[in-house]
């Protein structure tokens, strides 16, 4: 079962605040949210962890963008 984190949990896991978090999404450096109800969205925990691991490993922004794109494509494969 996949875990979906709401924004406060995702922020706590990355150590970021809202503005840098949304800037990273815009720049393709963090995964986009998924809808979990009509008025709520969250972030797949495994995807956030993968991006964190890439940052810890010292990956470049371009490598992280490629990872995020790959993660987004994997979402579509499940559907």
C-alpha positions in Angstrom: 0.0 0.0 0.0 1.4 3.4 -1.0 1.5 6.1 1.6 0.5 9.6 0.7 1.8 12.4 2.8 -0.1 15.7 3.2 2.0 18.8 2.9 3.1 19.3 6.5 4.5 15.7 6.6 6.3 16.2 3.2 7.7 19.5 4.4 9.0 17.9 7.6 10.6 15.1 5.7 12.5 17.5 3.4 13.2 20.3 5.9 11.7 22.8 3.5 9.2 25.5 4.0 6.2 26.1 1.7 7.7 28.7 -0.7 10.9 26.7 -1.6 8.7 23.5 -1.8 6.4 25.1 -4.4 9.4 26.7 -6.2 11.0 23.2 -6.5 7.7 21.8 -8.0 7.7 24.6 -10.5 11.3 24.0 -11.5 10.7 20.2 -11.7 12.9 19.5 -8.7 10.0 18.0 -6.6 7.1 15.7 -7.5 3.7 17.2 -8.1 0.8 16.4 -5.7 -1.8 13.8 -6.4 -5.5 14.4 -5.7 -6.8 12.3 -2.8 -10.2 13.9 -2.6 -12.2 16.8 -4.1 -10.5 19.3 -1.9 -7.3 17.6 -0.8 -4.0 16.6 -2.3 -0.9 14.8 -1.1 2.5 13.6 -2.1 3.5 9.9 -2.5 5.9 9.2 0.3 8.1 6.9 -1.9 8.5 9.7 -4.5 9.5 12.3 -1.9 11.9 9.8 -0.3 13.5 9.1 -3.8 14.0 12.8 -4.4 15.5 13.2 -0.9 17.9 10.3 -1.5 19.0 11.9 -4.8 19.7 15.1 -3.0 21.7 13.3 -0.3 23.6 11.5 -3.0 24.7 14.8 -4.4 22.8 14.5 -7.7 22.7 17.6 -9.9 19.5 19.6 -10.5 19.3 18.1 -14.0 19.6 14.6 -12.6 16.8 15.3 -10.1 14.6 16.7 -12.8 15.1 13.5 -14.8 14.2 11.5 -11.7 11.1 13.5 -11.1 10.0 13.1 -14.7 10.6 9.3 -14.4 8.5 9.2 -11.2 5.6 11.1 -12.9 5.7 8.7 -15.9 5.6 5.7 -13.4 2.3 7.2 -12.0 0.7 6.9 -15.4 1.9 3.3 -15.9 -0.1 2.3 -12.8 -3.3 3.8 -14.1 
